[in-house]
Amino acid sequence: MALKFTMQAICAVLFILISFITINTIRFGKATNTSVKSVVAAKIDITASARRLADLVQIKTISVSPKSPVAENAFFEMHDTIAKSFPLAHAKMEREILGDFSLLYRWPGSRPDLKPILFIAHMDVVPVEQSTLSQWSHDPFSGSIDDGFIWGRGTLDMKASLAGILEAVENLVGQGFEPTRTLYLAFSHDEELGGTHGTASIVKALKNRGVKLLFTLDEGMPISMGLVPGVSGPVALIGLAEKGRVTLELTAHDKGGHSSMPPSKTAVGKLSRALNQLTANQFPARLQSPTTEMFANLAPIMSLDYRIALANTWISQAMIISQLEKTPAGNATVRTTTAPTIIQGGLKPNILPTISRAVVDFRILLGDTVASVRRHVIDTIDDTDISVRIVGNKPSDPTMVSDRSSASYLMLKRSILQVFPNVTVAPGLVIGRTDSHHYSEIAENSFRFLPMRLGPDDLKRMHGIDERIAISNYAEFIQFYIHLISNSIGGRLHNEKRIEAMESTIKYKM
Ligand SMILES: [Zn+2]
């Protein structure tokens, strides 16, 4: 009798549990109706546009220390080529050179009471390793157009975006478009070096003028073509936040001496122990916004097993985290990461060094701070013979999470869907650093998205060998920026013929 009763109770509880999980899963998997009208694509001459991008790729705007003559020549050539390639845009926009080589454009709108928006791109590119030159199928600075692609360093990161934005402005000016809201374009020359000079100068100038931005748009996340596990089909990811960063130097001190009489603790030994402690005591993992929102938005296109797990995080959270921890990229989305990058100490085999030094790079998850990371390191090492200090680029806390219910986010999402009707749009967390964190003080929201279709094969091309962009994708870049600009700065077209085509985009109210 007792056994029968217990079995019935277990069955009842199980039934309730399964029903609850099922309901959650069904609710979680509901697609939101976006009802975005597709619009007539703007007329562009992609052959000429591709040529103009290739011209910019040919200029070796490699990030080097500021004021070097090499940089000076390349960046001034870049300025001139941009001006010559986009004459209509240059006739309408004001241009300033700030922080030596960075560019700030302003396309004034008719309504100064509306908060302006700002698009970010960088002119600089990372260098090409000499030893890899022979592995490039086209010279990295040739700007070759071949096999349906534009080839070269910076095509993806991020001259296609820079040129795509200018193509869009050129196109809109050509149509007689007159903006209501002011648009800024900020093209820095030192993003790959941290943006501490060029970007910082732009931000300082805007701040001094009291400019408050509605939102900024920068690189950070792409259109994923199979990069998100459990999802088939393209996903446009909009980065709502980015992790912070701090680099710490650990220095172990010792008296030194001859290696024939080593003490029980040496500088090298202390440092090794400290690094071991840090590696063994990782920061705790958390599933939190905006990663949780990413999963919620992707649920309708995820396979059932993923959907069940993600819809019921009250029981599956630990399992999801352990799955994410299995890959470096997944792990980076759930915790502050610890990466030892430099280790030094000792000169000769028979001398005990007095100093041994290591550098550890931390990428800080939202919820942690530069100060809390430093505290964790000191507490974990727990060794007064080791000093800890901040080195490298200025440390930064994680950014705030931009508002995904804001008009700006919804407008961005709408613009993406107008050009890419078959993608699913979802917010996400940027695990690297972009220029946009410099603007956080003066921007209401910051979004990080490039309309770049990126598959597993393309990932290694960024900062790697055979960087390239498909011409068809570049055409999508231009269409996207035309839609985004007209949607966000709203304006008037003189050319009667074009009004109909553009109206559905311009009608959108901010
Ligand atoms: Zn970049």
Residues whose N, C-alpha, C, O or C-beta is under 5 A from the ligand:
A	BS01	ZN	D157 M158 E219
